Amino acid sequence: MSRYETSIVAELRERGLRVTAARHAVLEWLIDHPHATADQVHQGVSDRLGAISKQAVYDVLAACVTADLVRQIKPAGHPARFERHTHDNHHHLVCRGCGRIEDTDCHMASAPCLEPLPDHGFEIDEAEVVFWGWCRSCQDEAQRTKTDTDLSTHA
């Protein structure tokens, strides 16, 4: 029995979802692989279960997003990503170079950490914040490329 099996079964049942091998495998795989694309989830789950269609994975992800077991993030210009971290008031850092995504905690004590003014009569219960920049690896690569270019022009 996996370390997550009892918890995942309970979560699925609490949300009124049938416990299936595909749902269990997707939820378990996402615990250790946050910010995964649907293709990555499909590959990871296929390695565990054997044959499973990509459509089945998409269906499981959609059901789990609807049931609030999985959070979907959609960084502009990148495929949707999926993670198990829901309702913990965290945000995301996205690298403009390689697309790497990392979690970052909100510095405010309560959710939502941003309040729009005016709120146009909305009762706000969530804010989604995405920070864009360059990860260390892409910064280092850009510096190496610049150095190589500078050296070749001065040679």
N, C-alpha and C positions, 0 to 999 in steps of 0.2 A: 504494500500500500504506500502511495507517495505521501510526502509530508503535507501536501495540500488537499488530498482527496476528500477528507471529511468536510473541510471548509468549503470547497467548491460545490460539493453535492448539496450542502445546506444552503449556500447562496443561490444556486439554481432553483431549488425548491421554494425558497422564500420569495423569489420573484415570479413564481408560477410557471417556470420553464421545466420541461422534461429533462431529465438527466440522460444525456446521450454521450457516447464515446467522443464524438466530434466536439461537442460543447465543452466537455471536460478537458480534452486535450488542448483546445484553443486557449481556454482560461488558464490552465496550468502553464502552458508555454509562454504566455504573455507575462507571467509573473517574473520570469528571469530574462525576458527580452522586451523591455519597454520601448515604445516609440517605433514599433515594427510596422512595416507596410503589410498589406494583405498578402502580397506575394511572399514575403518573408515568413509570415504566419503559415501560409500554405506549405512552404518548404519544410519548416520546422515540425509542423503537425504531420506531414507526410512521412518524415523520418521516424516519427513515433508510432503512427497508426498503420502505415502502409498506404494503400490507395485511398485517396480522398480527393474529390473534385475541387477545383478552385471555386466553383460556384457554391459548394457546400460550405467552404470556409467563409466566403462572403456572406452567406445566409446566417451562419453562426455569429459572425461579427455584428451584423445588422441587428439580430435579435438581442445580443448582449449589450449593444449600445442603447437600444430602446429600453432594456431592463435595467440600465444604469450599472451594469457589471463591468463595462469597458468604456473608456473615454476615447473619443475620436478627435484627433487634432488635424487641422488642414492648413499647414503652412503654405502660403501663396507660392505657386510655381513648383510645388513638391507633391508627391502622392500623399494621400491621407495616411496617418499613422495611428496606431492603436496602443493603449496602455491600460493596465488594471487600476492605476491610481485615480480614484474618483473622489470628489468632495474633500480634498485636503488642502485646497486653496494654494496650490502651487502653479507656477507659470513655466514657460519654456524659453530656452535660448536656442536659436537656430543659426547654424553657420551658413553664410551666403556662398561659401566655396564648395564644401563637400556635402552639405545638407544634414550634418550631424545635429542631433537634438539632445539637449540635456535639460533636466529639471532644475528649477531654481525656486527657492521658497519665497513666498510673499513676505515683505517686511512689515505688513500691517497685521494687526492682531486678529481681525475678523474679516469674514467674507461678506460681500465682495469688497475687495481692497480699493476699488475705484468707484466713485459715484459720479455719474454724468450730470452736468448742469446745463440746461434744464433736463429733468428726467421725463418730461412729456407725459406724466401720469403713470409711468411704468413703475411697478414694484420690482426693484432689482434684486435678484437672488444670486447672481453669478457674474463675474467679469473674466474675460479671457485675455490674457496678456502674452504677447509673443515678442521677445527681444531678438533682434537681428544683428549679426556681426560676423566676425571671423574667428574660428577656433584657433587655438595655439598652433596646431599642425598646419593649417592653411596659411597662417601668418608666417610660420617658418619657411614653408614652401615658396611663398611670394618673395620673401627676403632672399632665399637661395637663387631663385630665378632672376631677381634684380641684380644680385652680385655676379652671377654667371654672365648676364647681359652686359653689365658694366665692364667686366674683365675682357670679354670678347671684342667690345668696341674700342678698348684701349690697347689692344694687342697689335 
